[in-house]
């Protein structure tokens, strides 16, 4: 049993790998460092209650930007000192960082205290923080073999490929028994990541307007799920109500409870159910209920879709650092031909005709009887545990690496 300190970031993508490892490798003592602006407070509370972990919060560190550089330097050294003292106080054996600039103070503190440092990358394109920390790390964990193209070759001997770890419920699915969809129509899920995405919500609204204006519903859509994000939920509901009120020839029932809206249309020409939620913890239920997923292309979401072998249309966030979501989406398309990509340009709306075209193509690829999970994207927790506890690390196996895109 080891004392392991995770340094997580503010978003779900930089938190859920820790959540998963704690769930699936419970025979350690775990501690969490998070920035005070983390969106994962509720999930941390669940971990504290169920797995008896202890969480600590620090001021977020935003690199050494010229703007407010002195304030950022002050935050950096304050965080390093706090974490170094914590490492001593808690007798930490291993420090695992999960990317983003918030990981840098924890990594520096780990090396100052001569502790084993593991850095984990969630994206195909290795981020700036992990590139910076690669020289300090004892072990570098990357999610795809393509990631080796974006890290210095001198670090390949301490780099190991593990798909992103997913929450425990994903690994409990039995092949061909997990999907909850039926043969009566197509279910569509719109989701914009842990923070939500206004442009994905706007795309969903346009699509609903399209469906409700075309009664024949040639796409055979039965249900539409929209996970809006907490900050966009009320705005989306208001826009949706305005849209429906303008459709005076439609009859429907609506119910709102626990930050969830369900609208059922029951005209003879329209057979459609709309579900809008601000956020869900059990995202897997909606994945399994959906034929096609319309999503951003964060590292965790991409791995979830690949593992579940789902049809998807990925729309990378155009403002992501170094356009890393675009590389995630490209790689996902290479692994699963049922995944399509739409590139959203900065300062513009998502191309709606292009979306309809991609959706029509993707619908033709749906096979409701073939939903076996892709075992190539299962995280091997046993091997991971052996690796991080080993005194000596095997050299990474040589394999053919794809050229850069």
Order of alpha helices (4+ residues) and beta strands (2+ residues): beta-alpha-beta-alpha-beta-alpha-beta-alpha-beta-alpha-beta-beta-beta-alpha-beta-alpha-beta-beta-beta-alpha-beta-alpha-beta-alpha-beta-alpha-alpha
